[in-house]
Amino acid sequence: MIESTETPSAQTSPAADVAAALRDLVAEGTLTAPQAARVAARLAPPGAGTAAPPDAAPSPSRTGRLAEIAGYAGGALLLGAAALFLTSGWNDLSEGARVGVLAGLSVALLVAGGLVALTSGHAVRELGRQEDSARRRLVSVLWTFAAASAAGAAGLGVDGWELVAASVTGLAVAAATYALVPGVVGQLGTWAASIGLVTGLVGEIGDEPDMAAYALALLLLGTGWAVLGLNAVVGAREVALATGAGLALFAAQLPVFSGDQQWPAYVLTALVAVAGYAGYLWTRSWSVLAVGVLGTTLVVPEALHDWTDGSVSAAGSLLVAGLTLLAASAAGLRLRQEVG
């Protein structure tokens, strides 16, 4: 009879599979290390004791904190020196020199971030897998500033479609560096560049587009951004949901400031509010629920004031807004209680 050569150490146990799955969820940003530790503790068999947190981030030392602060200070001094130089001599520089200065600053920040990442002793991509790392945060900040500088250089270097050129360049640098070393600041930089790109395209393509066109474009962007966060395409799920849902609500309110027909704002805001409540059932995200409550609070008094031609007094509008907020909050809390 042939004996099996597989050793027990080569076999994977269910506990090891769960630990590996939790590590992956922490790495992609779906769970934080403390949340993963609580899940591991709940899944531990009775009598097995408390499970160790999977890849829990070690508490930062005082030296690590000081190094991180020094890195931020160095980056700030570099940007401050560039800003001082540009403020004092910007008008004396030629167009090409201005582009060169901003491009050089972008390269310097990229190199600085790369050096910080390389000094970790691991591959650069491994740095993006560390949970709540000071080095990771610093690299994300430096590279996001580099993307902003590159965007400025691109915007100055063209004669037309300046916002589009700047946003495309900034988005390319921010997205590439974020893919290499994910971080919340990098995610926000990518999000801001995306807003600039969409806004620039609407302004250039449309023939004097009205506010409704900007509202629809940004509403789609906000919805898409929230979907990317929900599907872990971008990390920091809650940040992505909050920024995406917040952008959608802001976009829905844009037609209010047009001074023309404002009914599109009421329709869009109502849709965003309904989507906020429905999205909470799917995501269990407090930020999505908050957008639903805030959207409801905004749209009811706005629509009432408009449809009554302003006959409702300021006190009446405040009363309606307060009652709407209470009703929306009660609905949100009831929804929270029902879904757990």
Beta strands, then each sheet from edge to edge (+ up, - down):
end
